[in-house]
Amino acid sequence: MALFGFLGAMALFAGLAFFGVLAGLASLICWVIFLPFRILGLVFRGFAFLLFLPFALLLGGGLVLLVGLPLLVMTLVLAAPAILLGMAIVWLAKRGVSRAAV
């Protein structure tokens, strides 16, 4: 009686292994069949990106002009006193301080 249970379990395991191999084989065959379509999808997506690239560059340049340039000017205006002070210190250091005769 226990022998039949063991043989039945082995048969069940063998059946699961067989159907697992069949499922893997079917998956591999479907992957090979549909792979060219996936590659074509990537190619068309790349073409779409290349067609959109000039518009993206124009948009980026416009954003730089509309946002980046005013930010740069504002930063330079706010930093102007510190920059001028540093330049004055460098100028005085290069000029050299002459000592008055005592």
C-alpha positions as CSV (number, residue, x, y, z in Angstrom):
1,M,0.0,0.0,0.0
2,A,2.8,2.4,0.9
3,L,4.6,1.5,-2.3
4,F,1.7,2.6,-4.4
5,G,1.6,6.0,-2.6
6,F,5.3,6.4,-3.2
7,L,5.0,5.5,-6.9
8,G,2.0,7.8,-7.2
9,A,4.0,10.7,-5.7
10,M,6.9,9.9,-8.1
11,A,4.5,9.8,-11.1
12,L,3.0,13.1,-9.9
13,F,6.5,14.7,-9.6
14,A,7.5,13.3,-13.0
15,G,4.3,14.8,-14.6
16,L,5.0,18.2,-13.0
17,A,8.6,18.1,-14.2
18,F,7.4,17.1,-17.7
19,F,4.8,19.9,-17.9
20,G,7.2,22.4,-16.5
21,V,9.7,21.6,-19.3
22,L,6.8,21.9,-21.8
23,A,5.9,25.3,-20.4
24,G,9.5,26.5,-20.5
25,L,9.9,25.3,-24.1
26,A,6.6,27.0,-25.1
27,S,7.9,30.2,-23.4
28,L,11.2,30.0,-25.2
29,I,9.5,29.5,-28.5
30,C,7.2,32.4,-28.0
31,W,10.1,34.6,-26.9
32,V,12.0,33.7,-30.1
33,I,8.9,34.3,-32.3
34,F,8.1,37.7,-30.7
35,L,11.7,39.0,-30.3
36,P,11.9,40.6,-33.8
37,F,8.7,42.6,-33.0
38,R,10.2,43.8,-29.7
39,I,13.4,44.9,-31.5
40,L,11.2,46.7,-34.1
41,G,9.4,48.4,-31.2
42,L,12.7,49.6,-29.8
43,V,13.8,50.9,-33.3
44,F,10.5,52.8,-33.8
45,R,10.8,54.2,-30.3
46,G,14.3,55.4,-31.2
47,F,13.1,57.0,-34.4
48,A,10.4,58.8,-32.4
49,F,13.0,60.0,-29.9
50,L,15.2,61.3,-32.8
51,L,12.2,63.1,-34.3
52,F,11.4,64.7,-31.0
53,L,15.0,65.7,-30.1
54,P,15.1,69.1,-32.0
55,F,11.9,70.2,-30.3
56,A,13.3,69.1,-26.9
57,L,16.5,71.1,-27.6
58,L,14.4,74.2,-28.6
59,L,12.4,73.8,-25.5
60,G,15.5,73.5,-23.3
61,G,17.1,76.5,-24.9
62,G,13.9,78.5,-24.4
63,L,13.8,77.5,-20.8
64,V,17.4,78.6,-20.4
65,L,16.6,82.0,-21.9
66,L,13.4,82.5,-19.9
67,V,14.6,81.1,-16.5
68,G,18.4,80.7,-16.5
69,L,19.4,84.1,-17.8
70,P,17.3,86.1,-15.3
71,L,18.6,83.9,-12.5
72,L,22.2,84.5,-13.7
73,V,21.7,88.3,-13.8
74,M,20.0,88.3,-10.4
75,T,22.9,86.2,-8.9
76,L,25.5,88.5,-10.4
77,V,23.6,91.6,-9.1
78,L,23.4,90.2,-5.6
79,A,27.0,89.1,-5.6
80,A,28.4,92.3,-7.1
81,P,29.3,93.9,-3.7
82,A,31.3,90.9,-2.6
83,I,33.0,90.6,-6.0
84,L,33.9,94.3,-6.0
85,L,35.3,94.0,-2.5
86,G,37.4,91.0,-3.4
87,M,38.7,92.8,-6.5
88,A,39.5,95.9,-4.4
89,I,41.5,93.8,-1.9
90,V,43.4,92.1,-4.7
91,W,44.1,95.4,-6.3
92,L,45.4,96.9,-3.0
93,A,47.5,93.8,-2.3
94,K,49.1,94.0,-5.8
95,R,49.7,97.7,-5.6
96,G,51.7,97.5,-2.5
97,V,51.4,99.8,0.5
98,S,54.1,102.4,0.7
99,R,55.1,103.4,4.2
100,A,55.3,107.0,5.1
101,A,58.6,108.2,6.3
102,V,58.6,108.8,10.0
